[in-house]
Amino acid sequence: MICYVDFSNFSIDEFFGMSDDSNPLMMLIWIIPIILFVFYGQRIQLIITSGDIKKKITELEQFRNDSRNSLIEYIKKNLSPKDDLSQKIDRFIEYFTIMPIDIDPNGIIPKIDHFVRSREDVTRKQVRSLFTDIDMMEVTKIQNLLEIVTTLQLLHKVVRHLFLTAKKQNNYPLILPLQMILPMIMEHACALNDAVPAFKQGQPIGDGIGPLIVGGMMLSTKKQNIDIETVYSESELEGRKIILLKAEGPYATVGRPGKATEKLVEKYKPNMMIMIDAALKLEGEETGSTAQGFGAAIGGIGTDRFMIEEIATKHNIPIFSIIIKQSINDAISLLKKEIIDQVDDVKNQIHEMINDNTNPNETILIIGVGNTLGVSQ
């Protein structure tokens, strides 16, 4: 015997009791999720968010390991280390610098400069001590590669610490700031990882556009050392004395522009200063676009900028700036065509600035700011 069920009169509303507020099934359907989210909402959100953050932490660890291994491989293949460097490299990348106490900020800039420069000098000596024979170019390249590995190590450890702390305490609000800044951290980490081949090969990077422009203006002049890894020369333009300053290339260094500027200002008493540097572009801006402005165009920890501003204020010297815009990835990776194409335009802008703001027989100090890797003078 075959039985047929008639679904012609079946009603969804009646089945779930949507027309009747007292239906127990509907009450459970609405109440159970509310109870779950009230008592376990943060934990559910933490579990969902944790998956993506774990992947990013793994990527950061991979970046750190790849850059470390690449550095060790480069040293073994191209240089003559005295012994196995793995342990010493691992010790280097754990180095830290304790900033001076800032309860009383008066006089803190010289202290910061002292600690930072001391670290650079000590690192340079220790790098030299690892090899039987090594030239200045290789020393600066290894110093920069060590900084890359150290920064990637720090990013990995900080992100991992914040994540594990939030997970340990089941504290979702603590993980929210990490989730928000993680894309920017990953962008920075990817840029550092991509920068390794450029530093190994000793080729110019985007940040070197300032030294590249000023170095080109120095080609037919006599170069002189003014400070550690920093050179200057004298030139002339339409009856005006031009003092050109940049880091000493083709080494992977930014030099000591602050100290050098102080010495040159005391010696030549310039009437005007022009600084050329790379600058991070805003989203939507084109790579290689330029802009003019006022003030000391120089990044870093701030000590060189302070020195330049201090000496310029003391002698009442106006500071003009030209920036070439680029992303963080562009700044520390191989120099792109869009950036190098701006060289002639920036030189024209420099000439216009000089003609518009100075008179014949006056002196202008032009500073090319940035890492001068692969850029001679």
C-alpha positions as CSV (number, residue, x, y, z in Angstrom):
1,M,0.0,0.0,0.0
2,I,1.5,3.4,-1.0
3,C,0.8,6.5,1.1
4,Y,1.0,10.0,-0.3
5,V,1.8,13.1,1.8
6,D,0.1,16.2,0.8
7,F,2.4,19.2,1.0
8,S,0.1,21.5,-0.9
9,N,-1.1,23.2,2.3
10,F,2.4,23.2,4.0
11,S,3.2,26.6,5.5
12,I,6.6,27.8,6.6
13,D,5.1,30.4,8.9
14,E,3.0,27.8,10.7
15,F,5.9,25.3,10.9
16,F,8.2,27.8,12.6
17,G,5.4,29.5,14.4
18,M,6.2,32.9,12.9
19,S,2.7,34.0,13.3
20,D,2.7,32.9,17.0
21,D,5.1,34.7,19.3
22,S,4.8,31.9,21.9
23,N,6.2,29.2,19.7
24,P,9.1,27.5,21.7
25,L,11.1,26.6,18.6
26,M,11.3,30.2,17.4
27,M,12.2,31.4,20.9
28,L,15.2,28.9,21.0
29,I,16.3,30.0,17.4
30,W,16.5,33.6,18.6
31,I,17.7,33.2,22.2
32,I,20.5,30.6,21.8
33,P,22.7,32.8,19.4
34,I,22.2,35.8,21.7
35,I,23.3,33.7,24.7
36,L,26.3,32.4,22.8
37,F,27.5,35.8,21.7
38,V,26.9,37.4,25.1
39,F,29.0,34.8,26.9
40,Y,31.4,33.6,24.2
41,G,31.4,36.5,21.6
42,Q,34.9,37.7,22.3
43,R,36.3,34.1,22.3
44,I,34.6,33.4,18.9
45,Q,35.9,36.7,17.4
46,L,39.4,35.8,18.8
47,I,39.3,32.4,17.2
48,I,38.3,33.9,13.8
49,T,40.9,36.6,14.0
50,S,43.7,34.4,15.3
51,G,43.8,32.3,12.1
52,D,44.8,35.3,9.9
53,I,47.3,36.6,12.4
54,K,49.0,33.2,12.8
55,K,49.6,33.2,9.0
56,K,51.1,36.7,9.2
57,I,53.4,35.6,12.1
58,T,54.5,32.6,10.1
59,E,55.3,34.9,7.1
60,L,57.3,37.3,9.4
61,E,59.3,34.3,10.7
62,Q,59.9,33.2,7.2
63,F,61.1,36.6,6.2
64,R,63.5,36.7,9.1
65,N,64.9,33.2,8.4
66,D,65.3,33.9,4.7
67,S,67.1,37.2,5.2
68,R,69.4,35.6,7.9
69,N,70.2,32.6,5.7
70,S,70.8,34.9,2.7
71,L,73.2,37.0,4.7
72,I,75.2,33.9,5.9
73,E,75.2,32.5,2.4
74,Y,76.5,35.7,0.9
75,I,79.3,35.9,3.5
76,K,80.4,32.4,2.9
77,K,80.3,32.7,-0.9
78,N,81.9,36.1,-1.3
79,L,84.1,36.8,1.7
80,S,86.7,35.0,3.9
81,P,85.2,34.6,7.4
82,K,87.6,33.4,10.1
83,D,85.2,30.8,11.4
84,D,81.5,29.8,11.4
85,L,79.4,32.9,11.7
86,S,76.0,31.5,12.6
87,Q,76.2,32.1,16.3
88,K,77.8,35.6,15.9
89,I,75.1,36.6,13.4
90,D,72.4,35.5,15.8
91,R,74.0,37.5,18.6
92,F,74.2,40.6,16.3
93,I,70.5,40.5,15.4
94,E,69.6,40.5,19.1
95,Y,71.4,43.7,19.7
96,F,69.4,46.6,21.2
97,T,69.9,50.2,22.0
98,I,68.6,51.7,25.2
99,M,67.6,55.3,24.6
100,P,68.7,57.9,27.2
101,I,66.3,59.0,30.0
102,D,63.9,61.7,28.8
103,I,62.4,62.9,32.1
104,D,64.4,66.1,31.5
105,P,64.5,66.5,27.7
106,N,67.2,69.2,27.8
107,G,70.3,68.0,26.1
108,I,68.8,64.6,25.1
109,I,69.7,65.0,21.4
110,P,73.5,64.8,22.0
111,K,73.0,61.7,24.2
112,I,70.9,60.0,21.5
113,D,73.4,60.9,18.8
114,H,76.2,59.5,21.0
115,F,74.5,56.1,21.6
116,V,73.5,55.7,18.0
117,R,76.9,56.6,16.6
118,S,78.6,54.4,19.2
119,R,76.5,51.5,18.1
120,E,77.3,52.1,14.5
121,D,81.1,52.3,15.2
122,V,81.1,49.2,17.4
123,T,79.1,47.2,14.9
124,R,81.5,48.3,12.1
125,K,84.5,47.2,14.2
126,Q,82.9,43.8,15.0
127,V,82.1,43.2,11.4
128,R,85.7,43.8,10.4
129,S,86.9,41.5,13.2
130,L,85.0,38.6,11.6
131,F,87.1,38.5,8.5
132,T,90.8,38.2,7.6
133,D,90.4,40.9,4.9
134,I,87.4,43.0,4.0
135,D,87.0,46.4,2.3
136,M,84.8,49.3,3.3
137,M,82.2,48.5,0.6
138,E,81.6,45.0,2.0
139,V,81.5,46.3,5.6
140,T,78.7,48.8,4.9
141,K,76.8,46.2,2.9
142,I,76.9,43.7,5.8
143,Q,76.0,46.4,8.3
144,N,72.8,47.2,6.3
145,L,72.0,43.5,5.8
146,L,72.3,43.0,9.6
147,E,70.0,45.9,10.2
148,I,67.4,44.3,7.9
149,V,67.6,41.0,9.7
150,T,67.5,42.7,13.1
151,T,64.4,44.7,12.1
152,L,62.6,41.7,10.8
153,Q,63.5,39.8,14.0
154,L,62.0,42.6,16.1
155,L,58.8,42.8,14.0
156,H,58.3,39.1,14.3
157,K,58.9,39.1,18.1
158,V,56.7,42.0,18.8
159,V,53.7,40.8,16.7
160,R,54.1,37.3,18.3
161,H,54.2,38.8,21.8
162,L,51.0,40.8,21.3
163,F,49.2,37.9,19.8
164,L,50.2,35.4,22.4
165,T,49.4,37.8,25.2
166,A,45.9,38.5,23.8
167,K,45.3,34.7,23.3
168,K,46.6,33.8,26.8
169,Q,44.2,36.3,28.4
170,N,41.3,35.6,26.0
171,N,41.4,39.4,25.5
172,Y,39.8,40.3,22.2
173,P,40.1,44.1,22.6
174,L,43.9,43.6,23.0
175,I,44.1,42.0,19.7
176,L,42.1,44.6,17.8
177,P,45.0,47.2,17.6
178,L,47.3,44.4,16.3
179,Q,44.7,43.5,13.7
180,M,44.5,47.1,12.5
181,I,48.2,47.8,12.2
182,L,49.2,44.3,10.9
183,P,48.8,45.2,7.2
184,M,51.2,48.2,7.6
185,I,53.7,46.0,9.5
186,M,53.5,43.4,6.7
187,E,54.0,46.0,4.1
188,H,57.2,47.2,5.9
189,A,58.4,43.6,6.4
190,C,57.8,42.7,2.7
191,A,59.8,45.8,1.7
192,L,62.7,44.8,4.0
193,N,62.7,41.3,2.6
194,D,62.7,42.5,-1.0
195,A,65.6,44.9,-0.2
196,V,68.1,42.1,0.5
197,P,69.1,41.4,-3.1
198,A,69.7,45.1,-3.8
199,F,72.1,45.4,-0.9
200,K,73.9,42.1,-1.7
201,Q,74.5,43.3,-5.2
202,G,75.5,46.8,-4.2
203,Q,73.0,48.5,-6.6
204,P,71.4,51.9,-6.0
205,I,68.1,52.0,-4.2
206,G,65.2,54.4,-4.2
207,D,66.4,56.2,-1.1
208,G,69.6,57.1,-3.0
209,I,68.0,59.5,-5.4
210,G,69.2,62.5,-3.3
211,P,72.8,61.4,-3.3
212,L,72.5,60.4,-7.0
213,I,71.5,64.0,-8.0
214,V,74.1,65.7,-5.9
215,G,76.7,63.1,-6.8
216,G,76.1,63.9,-10.5
217,M,76.8,67.6,-9.7
218,M,80.1,66.6,-8.0
219,L,81.5,64.5,-10.9
220,S,83.9,67.1,-12.2
221,T,84.9,68.6,-8.8
222,K,87.5,67.8,-6.2
223,K,86.0,65.7,-3.4
224,Q,87.1,66.1,0.2
225,N,86.1,64.2,3.4
226,I,84.3,66.4,5.9
227,D,83.2,63.7,8.4
228,I,82.9,59.9,8.7
229,E,81.7,58.5,5.4
230,T,80.7,62.0,4.2
231,V,82.2,64.1,1.4
232,Y,81.8,67.6,0.0
233,S,83.0,69.6,-3.0
234,E,82.9,73.1,-4.3
235,S,81.3,74.2,-7.6
236,E,80.0,77.3,-9.2
237,L,76.7,78.3,-10.8
238,E,76.1,81.7,-12.5
239,G,78.5,83.6,-10.2
240,R,77.4,81.8,-7.0
241,K,79.6,79.4,-5.0
242,I,77.9,76.0,-4.6
243,I,78.9,73.6,-1.8
244,L,77.8,70.0,-2.5
245,L,77.4,67.5,0.3
246,K,76.5,63.8,0.3
247,A,77.4,60.5,1.9
248,E,80.5,58.9,0.5
249,G,79.6,56.5,-2.2
250,P,79.4,53.8,-3.5
251,Y,79.2,52.6,0.1
252,A,75.9,51.6,1.7
253,T,75.8,54.5,4.1
254,V,73.9,57.7,4.8
255,G,77.0,59.4,6.3
256,R,76.9,62.1,9.0
257,P,75.0,65.0,7.3
258,G,74.3,66.7,10.6
259,K,77.9,67.1,11.8
260,A,79.1,67.8,8.2
261,T,76.5,70.6,7.8
262,E,77.7,72.2,11.1
263,K,81.3,72.2,9.9
264,L,80.5,73.5,6.4
265,V,78.2,76.3,7.7
266,E,80.9,77.5,10.1
267,K,83.4,77.4,7.3
268,Y,81.5,78.9,4.3
269,K,78.6,80.8,6.0
270,P,76.1,79.9,3.2
271,N,73.2,82.2,2.4
272,M,70.8,79.3,1.6
273,M,70.5,75.6,2.0
274,I,68.8,73.1,-0.3
275,M,68.1,69.5,0.7
276,I,67.1,66.8,-1.7
277,D,65.7,63.5,-0.3
278,A,63.3,60.7,-0.9
279,A,59.9,60.9,0.9
280,L,57.1,58.4,1.5
281,K,54.2,59.1,-0.9
282,L,50.6,59.1,0.1
283,E,48.3,56.5,-1.4
284,G,47.1,57.7,-4.8
285,E,50.2,59.7,-5.5
286,E,52.5,58.7,-8.3
287,T,55.9,57.2,-7.7
288,G,58.6,59.7,-8.7
289,S,56.5,62.8,-8.4
290,T,58.3,65.8,-6.8
291,A,57.4,68.6,-4.5
292,Q,59.1,71.7,-3.1
293,G,58.9,72.9,0.5
294,F,60.7,74.4,3.4
295,G,62.6,72.8,6.3
296,A,65.1,70.1,6.8
297,A,64.1,67.1,4.5
298,I,65.8,64.3,6.3
299,G,64.5,61.2,8.1
300,G,66.2,58.9,10.6
301,I,66.1,59.0,14.3
302,G,66.1,62.9,14.3
303,T,69.6,63.8,15.5
304,D,70.9,64.9,12.1
305,R,67.7,66.9,11.5
306,F,68.1,68.6,14.9
307,M,71.7,69.6,14.1
308,I,70.8,71.0,10.7
309,E,67.9,73.0,12.1
310,E,70.0,74.3,15.0
311,I,72.9,75.6,12.9
312,A,70.5,77.0,10.3
313,T,68.6,78.9,13.0
314,K,71.8,80.1,14.6
315,H,73.0,81.7,11.3
316,N,69.5,82.6,10.0
317,I,69.9,80.4,6.9
318,P,66.7,79.5,5.0
319,I,66.3,75.8,4.2
320,F,64.6,74.8,1.0
321,S,63.7,71.2,0.2
322,I,62.9,69.1,-2.8
323,I,61.4,65.6,-2.2
324,I,61.0,62.7,-4.6
325,K,57.9,60.7,-3.6
326,Q,58.0,56.9,-3.4
327,S,56.6,54.0,-1.3
328,I,58.5,52.2,1.4
329,N,59.1,49.3,-1.0
330,D,60.5,51.7,-3.6
331,A,62.8,53.4,-1.1
332,I,64.7,50.3,-0.1
333,S,64.6,48.2,-3.3
334,L,66.3,48.7,-6.7
335,L,66.1,52.2,-8.1
336,K,63.0,52.4,-10.4
337,K,62.9,54.1,-13.8
338,E,60.0,56.4,-12.6
339,I,62.3,57.7,-9.9
340,I,65.6,58.1,-11.9
341,D,63.7,59.9,-14.7
342,Q,63.2,62.8,-12.3
343,V,66.9,63.6,-12.0
344,D,67.0,66.3,-14.7
345,D,63.8,67.8,-13.5
346,V,65.1,68.1,-10.0
347,K,68.3,69.7,-11.2
348,N,66.3,72.3,-13.1
349,Q,64.3,73.0,-9.9
350,I,67.5,73.5,-8.0
351,H,68.7,76.0,-10.5
352,E,65.4,77.9,-10.4
353,M,65.5,77.9,-6.5
354,I,69.1,79.4,-6.6
355,N,68.2,82.0,-9.2
356,D,65.0,83.1,-7.5
357,N,66.3,83.3,-4.0
358,T,70.0,84.3,-4.1
359,N,72.2,86.8,-5.8
360,P,75.6,86.5,-7.5
361,N,78.6,86.1,-5.1
362,E,76.5,84.3,-2.5
363,T,77.0,80.8,-1.3
364,I,74.5,77.9,-1.4
365,L,74.9,74.5,0.4
366,I,73.2,71.6,-1.4
367,I,72.7,68.4,0.5
368,G,71.8,65.0,-1.1
369,V,70.2,63.0,1.7
370,G,69.9,59.2,1.7
371,N,71.7,55.9,1.4
372,T,74.3,56.3,-1.3
373,L,74.7,52.5,-2.0
374,G,76.0,52.1,-5.6
375,V,76.2,55.9,-6.1
376,S,79.6,57.4,-6.6
377,Q,80.5,61.1,-6.8
